[in-house]
Amino acid sequence: MAFSGSFEQKQVQKQVQRLSQVQITALNYLSMGNSDLRDEIYRAVSDNPALELVRDVEENQNSALFERALERDLTFGQKNDYLVSRSRTIDSDKFQQILENQESYGESLQEHLLHQLNAMKLSEKETELCRRLIYNLDKNGFYGSMLAPQTFLPGKNPAAEHELLERCLKIVQSLDPVGTCCKTPEESLFVQAQLAEESNELALFILDGHLDFLNPPEPAKICAKLFDFQQERRKKAFASEIILDKLEINQKTCAAALKFILSLNPHPAQGYTSSAGVDAGRPDVVLIVTKEPGASVDDYSRGIVSGNSDFHFQIKYASGSLPEIRISPDFLMDKENVSKAQAFINSLKFRESSIVLQGCAIVHAQKVFFAKGPGHLTVLTRRKIAQELKIHESTVSRMTAKNSSKYIQTEWGLFPAHYFFTSGVSSNDGQRKISSDRIKQKIQAILSRPENENLSDNQLCEILNQKGAKIARRTVAKYRAQLGLKNSYKR
């Protein structure tokens, strides 16, 4: 077989932009969580004599804890003496004794649960998922207004991941205070009853979907409602035997069940500070969003996003968990190390400014959510944020990827940064997009009504189409599963 070939010489001009090592390092710091970045800062200070610590996080935390402990321990007169003699040398053993004898003050629910979790021997996957579940709790200790636990699973092996999730939910629910990490207060009461040392079976039956029997909370009327319930069930053909059929029902047993139920706490997080009190570095980066009256225009350079005439949003970089560093004045003549130190500090500043800018853009795009709370997200993509800030989409992804551990603290709770990027479906007229968050809210609202309890996915799809959402049955099934709701056969 003959083969022929020819050579041709061409001149091509290309413009290629290559990232310098400094730029690559800065982008790596942007994708780091606070825990890794904190270690990196300590390593840099250790390796480079031109860098020095101005504020050490661990020392500040211990100092603050001591101050709170001492202030609580002293009487008014002693406090005055303490303030006068504060600058004097004080016996360190006495300091340590006071510190050790004090209980933690102002501890958040997340901190309290994590202390217990860290003492348990769990696998890496279990520990990570439990941490995510704990940081997903609202100020009441529930996840009903937050993300559904299923959203933390990658979805590669549904059967194994479902078992892992159920196991981790039970682990967190069993931590003190018992009954957190539930969807509703009713579910929390049922979990507390299950985990109680001396459980009451009649109380368990009432708490398992029959709380209406407690209205009014009088043993005689509760007993009458239980008898009526039994009679109605016996009229049904093929009615299976339930636990109630094996229990003795009279005013005495109903009074005991009522007393047991009243001993439970429907608000297990009561007494703990909200997630806003959590050290921002523990869940990694947190953007603190507050509402203040004032600014009528956006000013991203100062972290300000306008709301309306009554308020604006202030976005702050949560640097409290990171050590503060500077270039040491004693090493100004060491030009090589000073240059490296300045490059390191510039990389940290780039990280801070990038996070604040992206936080501002997210708040600007999701103003309705930050003003009204969960259920009001609009469709948002990373490309849209990148175009608004005139940066590359990959830079946005470094902060908001699903495997990133960066969070945004809002008055509605603590949310992962990726939560605010949501897909959607078209409206029937094709003129607008409806976010998946809004669709999920509608599905939950529809199924929460007693008359709609047994609606199938097809029926849900028809109702949503009538309400203006162009959505397929498979999409409805996916959103329902993400909400943690079972199908019509299992509900």
ZAFIVO-38146 format. One record per residue (C-alpha): residue in three letters; x negated, y negated, z. Coordinates in steps of 0.05 Angstrom, whole numbers, padded with zeros to 5 digits, always signed. Example, Ala and Ser with C-alpha at 12.3 -4.5 7.8 and 13.67 -1.06 7.14 Angstrom:
<recs>
ala-00246+00090+00156 ser-00273+00021+00143 
</recs>
This chain:
<recs>
met+00000+00000+00000 ala-00030-00066-00021 phe-00035-00123+00029 ser-00050-00195+00012 gly-00055-00255+00057 ser-00076-00328+00055 phe-00103-00379+00104 glu-00076-00449+00108 gln-00104-00505+00150 lys-00057-00556+00182 gln-00065-00616+00226 val-00012-00621+00281 gln-00005-00677+00331 lys+00029-00662+00398 gln+00042-00703+00460 val+00038-00658+00522 gln+00046-00680+00593 arg+00011-00637+00644 leu+00024-00640+00718 ser-00036-00657+00761 gln-00052-00615+00822 val-00027-00672+00866 gln+00041-00673+00830 ile+00047-00597+00835 thr+00032-00601+00910 ala+00083-00656+00920 leu+00137-00615+00885 asn+00119-00554+00928 tyr+00129-00596+00991 leu+00197-00618+00965 ser+00220-00545+00961 met+00192-00528+01030 gly+00237-00523+01091 asn+00219-00563+01153 ser+00190-00502+01189 asp+00140-00488+01132 leu+00124-00562+01123 arg+00111-00570+01197 asp+00060-00514+01194 glu+00029-00546+01132 ile+00022-00613+01168 tyr-00013-00581+01227 arg-00058-00542+01180 ala-00076-00606+01142 val-00093-00643+01207 ser-00136-00585+01230 asp-00174-00581+01164 asn-00182-00656+01150 pro-00216-00699+01203 ala-00189-00762+01169 leu-00119-00743+01192 glu-00094-00750+01263 leu-00029-00737+01299 val+00011-00797+01322 arg+00070-00758+01349 asp+00071-00684+01364 val+00141-00653+01359 glu+00131-00599+01413 glu+00102-00649+01463 asn+00159-00698+01451 gln+00211-00643+01460 asn+00180-00620+01526 ser+00174-00693+01550 ala+00247-00707+01533 leu+00269-00644+01569 phe+00229-00664+01631 glu+00257-00734+01631 arg+00329-00708+01628 ala+00315-00657+01682 leu+00282-00706+01729 glu+00337-00759+01718 arg+00389-00707+01736 asp+00351-00683+01798 leu+00338-00751+01830 thr+00387-00793+01871 phe+00397-00867+01855 gly+00345-00890+01906 gln+00296-00837+01884 lys+00304-00859+01812 asn+00282-00930+01830 asp+00221-00901+01865 tyr+00208-00857+01805 leu+00210-00916+01757 val+00162-00956+01800 ser+00112-00899+01808 arg+00122-00870+01738 ser+00055-00895+01713 arg+00017-00865+01772 thr-00016-00797+01770 ile+00034-00744+01793 asp+00020-00673+01813 ser+00031-00630+01751 asp+00054-00570+01793 lys+00113-00611+01819 phe+00131-00631+01748 gln+00130-00558+01727 gln+00173-00537+01786 ile+00226-00590+01771 leu+00226-00571+01698 glu+00234-00497+01711 asn+00290-00506+01762 gln+00334-00546+01714 glu+00386-00518+01667 ser+00385-00540+01595 tyr+00423-00606+01587 gly+00462-00625+01525 glu+00449-00558+01491 ser+00486-00547+01426 leu+00525-00485+01410 gln+00477-00468+01354 glu+00417-00474+01400 his+00450-00431+01453 leu+00468-00376+01403 leu+00399-00378+01369 his+00363-00369+01436 gln+00401-00303+01445 leu+00392-00282+01373 asn+00317-00292+01376 ala+00313-00244+01435 met+00347-00188+01396 lys+00311-00135+01355 leu+00343-00143+01287 ser+00319-00133+01216 glu+00296-00193+01175 lys+00360-00191+01133 glu+00404-00187+01195 thr+00368-00245+01230 glu+00371-00290+01168 leu+00445-00277+01156 cys+00462-00287+01230 arg+00425-00353+01228 arg+00465-00376+01168 leu+00530-00355+01202 ile+00511-00394+01265 tyr+00494-00457+01227 asn+00560-00451+01189 leu+00602-00460+01252 asp+00641-00524+01263 lys+00645-00562+01329 asn+00698-00512+01354 gly+00654-00452+01340 phe+00695-00427+01280 tyr+00682-00423+01205 gly+00753-00435+01182 ser+00738-00506+01159 met+00669-00488+01134 leu+00641-00439+01082 ala+00670-00368+01079 pro+00617-00319+01105 gln+00619-00281+01039 thr+00586-00341+01004 phe+00520-00325+01039 leu+00514-00258+01004 pro+00477-00253+00937 gly+00527-00204+00907 lys+00477-00154+00880 asn+00502-00095+00921 pro+00573-00109+00945 ala+00583-00046+00987 ala+00518-00052+01026 glu+00525-00128+01033 his+00596-00121+01060 glu+00571-00073+01114 leu+00514-00121+01131 leu+00562-00180+01136 glu+00610-00142+01181 arg+00552-00121+01225 cys+00525-00192+01230 leu+00593-00222+01245 lys+00602-00173+01303 ile+00532-00191+01329 val+00546-00266+01330 gln+00617-00256+01357 ser+00589-00215+01416 leu+00539-00269+01436 asp+00554-00315+01494 pro+00604-00349+01490 val+00642-00289+01463 gly+00690-00304+01407 thr+00653-00354+01363 cys+00642-00342+01289 cys+00716-00328+01277 lys+00762-00360+01226 thr+00816-00383+01275 pro+00828-00389+01350 glu+00877-00330+01344 glu+00822-00286+01315 ser+00775-00310+01370 leu+00824-00288+01424 phe+00831-00220+01392 val+00755-00212+01389 gln+00748-00233+01462 ala+00801-00183+01482 gln+00766-00127+01443 leu+00699-00142+01476 ala+00726-00151+01547 glu+00701-00101+01599 glu+00772-00082+01620 ser+00814-00092+01558 asn+00890-00091+01559 glu+00920-00051+01501 leu+00987-00086+01502 ala+00950-00153+01500 leu+00910-00128+01440 phe+00973-00110+01403 ile+01003-00179+01417 leu+00939-00215+01396 asp+00935-00174+01332 gly+00984-00216+01292 his+01041-00221+01342 leu+01025-00285+01380 asp+01096-00309+01367 phe+01118-00260+01422 leu+01086-00307+01473 asn+01133-00364+01457 pro+01157-00376+01511 pro+01103-00344+01556 glu+01152-00309+01602 pro+01144-00233+01617 ala+01220-00219+01611 lys+01226-00252+01543 ile+01161-00221+01518 cys+01188-00153+01539 ala+01254-00166+01502 lys+01217-00186+01438 leu+01174-00123+01440 phe+01236-00079+01448 asp+01270-00114+01389 phe+01207-00105+01347 gln+01206-00030+01363 gln+01279-00022+01345 glu+01270-00057+01278 arg+01211-00012+01260 arg+01249+00051+01277 lys+01303+00032+01228 lys+01253+00034+01171 ala+01243+00100+01135 phe+01172+00128+01135 ala+01150+00079+01189 ser+01084+00103+01216 glu+01069+00108+01291 ile+01033+00048+01321 ile+00998+00036+01387 leu+01059+00002+01415 asp+01098+00068+01412 lys+01048+00098+01461 leu+01049+00041+01512 glu+01095+00031+01571 ile+01135-00033+01561 asn+01167-00067+01621 gln+01163-00134+01656 lys+01104-00111+01698 thr+01061-00089+01639 cys+01081-00152+01600 ala+01062-00196+01659 ala+00994-00161+01662 ala+00983-00171+01588 leu+01003-00244+01593 lys+00955-00255+01651 phe+00899-00222+01611 ile+00912-00266+01550 leu+00914-00330+01591 ser+00845-00312+01620 leu+00815-00316+01549 asn+00788-00381+01519 pro+00817-00403+01452 his+00760-00455+01448 pro+00696-00416+01462 ala+00651-00474+01440 gln+00681-00520+01493 gly+00626-00552+01535 tyr+00573-00550+01481 thr+00552-00608+01438 ser+00571-00607+01364 ser+00523-00586+01309 ala+00504-00659+01301 gly+00465-00650+01366 val+00422-00594+01337 asp+00349-00610+01326 ala+00351-00627+01253 gly+00288-00587+01239 arg+00316-00521+01263 pro+00361-00510+01203 asp+00308-00546+01161 val+00322-00613+01128 val+00386-00649+01148 leu+00412-00713+01117 ile+00452-00751+01169 val+00514-00784+01139 thr+00549-00837+01181 lys+00603-00887+01165 glu+00592-00960+01182 pro+00629-01023+01159 gly+00592-01068+01112 ala+00557-01057+01045 ser+00601-01063+00983 val+00548-01040+00933 asp+00502-00980+00930 asp+00430-00990+00952 tyr+00394-00923+00946 ser+00328-00953+00966 arg+00357-00964+01036 gly+00399-00901+01036 ile+00465-00939+01030 val+00525-00915+00989 ser+00586-00961+00987 gly+00653-00934+01009 asn+00706-00987+01010 ser+00718-01053+01046 asp+00721-01017+01113 phe+00659-00974+01112 his+00597-00950+01076 phe+00554-00888+01083 gln+00484-00890+01113 ile+00439-00832+01091 lys+00379-00820+01135 tyr+00319-00774+01128 ala+00316-00727+01188 ser+00243-00731+01204 gly+00250-00720+01279 ser+00227-00648+01274 leu+00164-00664+01235 pro+00099-00688+01268 glu+00079-00759+01251 ile+00009-00768+01223 arg-00037-00824+01198 ile-00107-00835+01172 ser-00155-00839+01230 pro-00191-00907+01234 asp-00254-00871+01257 phe-00263-00836+01189 leu-00253-00893+01140 met-00324-00885+01114 asp-00313-00812+01095 lys-00284-00829+01027 glu-00272-00757+01003 asn-00230-00736+01064 val-00195-00804+01066 ser-00175-00795+00993 lys-00147-00725+01008 ala-00111-00751+01070 gln-00079-00808+01030 ala-00057-00758+00976 phe-00025-00714+01029 ile+00012-00772+01061 asn+00036-00796+00993 ser+00063-00726+00979 leu+00103-00728+01044 lys+00130-00797+01026 phe+00150-00771+00957 arg+00188-00714+00992 glu+00224-00763+01038 ser+00243-00812+00983 ser+00266-00755+00936 ile+00311-00724+00989 val+00342-00791+01008 leu+00354-00809+00935 gln+00386-00742+00920 gly+00427-00748+00984 cys+00453-00816+00961 ala+00471-00788+00893 ile+00508-00729+00923 val+00547-00774+00972 his+00563-00822+00915 ala+00590-00764+00872 gln+00629-00732+00930 lys+00655-00795+00965 val+00725-00765+00974 phe+00697-00704+01010 phe+00655-00746+01058 ala+00715-00791+01072 lys+00769-00737+01078 gly+00732-00671+01092 pro+00732-00600+01064 gly+00780-00585+01007 his+00764-00650+00970 leu+00702-00632+00929 thr+00700-00653+00857 val+00664-00615+00801 leu+00589-00632+00805 thr+00528-00604+00769 arg+00454-00613+00782 arg+00446-00640+00712 lys+00492-00698+00729 ile+00451-00716+00791 ala+00387-00710+00750 gln+00414-00756+00696 glu+00437-00808+00747 leu+00369-00810+00781 lys+00331-00802+00715 ile+00291-00743+00741 his+00282-00671+00717 glu+00337-00622+00735 ser+00286-00575+00766 thr+00269-00629+00817 val+00342-00629+00839 ser+00342-00553+00842 arg+00282-00553+00889 met+00326-00586+00941 thr+00393-00556+00926 ala+00380-00484+00905 lys+00422-00431+00940 asn+00360-00399+00970 ser+00338-00467+00996 ser+00347-00482+01070 lys+00364-00555+01066 tyr+00427-00579+01100 ile+00469-00642+01101 gln+00498-00663+01168 thr+00566-00695+01162 glu+00621-00712+01211 trp+00657-00651+01184 gly+00600-00605+01202 leu+00534-00578+01176 phe+00533-00558+01102 pro+00479-00529+01058 ala+00459-00578+01002 his+00481-00529+00948 tyr+00553-00530+00976 phe+00566-00598+00942 phe+00552-00570+00873 thr+00615-00535+00850 ser+00643-00509+00785 gly+00716-00517+00766 val+00772-00500+00718 ser+00807-00543+00667 ser+00875-00573+00678 asn+00932-00552+00633 asp+00926-00616+00593 gly+00851-00607+00585 gln+00838-00679+00607 arg+00803-00664+00674 lys+00768-00611+00715 ile+00794-00583+00780 ser+00739-00561+00828 ser+00736-00490+00854 asp+00739-00520+00924 arg+00808-00550+00909 ile+00832-00485+00878 lys+00810-00445+00939 gln+00846-00495+00984 lys+00910-00485+00944 ile+00904-00409+00946 gln+00894-00411+01022 ala+00953-00459+01030 ile+00998-00414+00987 leu+00980-00349+01023 ser+00986-00381+01092 arg+01061-00385+01084 pro+01097-00323+01112 glu+01141-00316+01050 asn+01079-00313+01004 glu+01039-00263+01045 asn+01046-00207+00994 leu+01035-00246+00931 ser+00992-00210+00880 asp+00934-00243+00842 asn+00978-00246+00780 gln+01032-00283+00818 leu+00981-00331+00848 cys+00954-00344+00778 glu+01024-00362+00754 ile+01036-00409+00812 leu+00970-00444+00801 asn+00984-00451+00727 gln+01050-00484+00744 lys+01013-00532+00790 gly+00969-00554+00732 ala+00908-00509+00736 lys+00888-00468+00675 ile+00860-00407+00710 ala+00853-00333+00696 arg+00873-00276+00743 arg+00801-00252+00750 thr+00781-00322+00773 val+00837-00323+00824 ala+00814-00255+00850 lys+00742-00280+00856 tyr+00763-00343+00895 arg+00809-00303+00940 ala+00753-00255+00957 gln+00706-00314+00972 leu+00757-00340+01021 gly+00754-00273+01057 leu+00827-00257+01040 lys+00847-00185+01023 asn+00888-00166+00962 ser+00964-00157+00967 tyr+00958-00082+00980 lys+00915-00092+01042 arg+00946-00156+01070 
</recs>
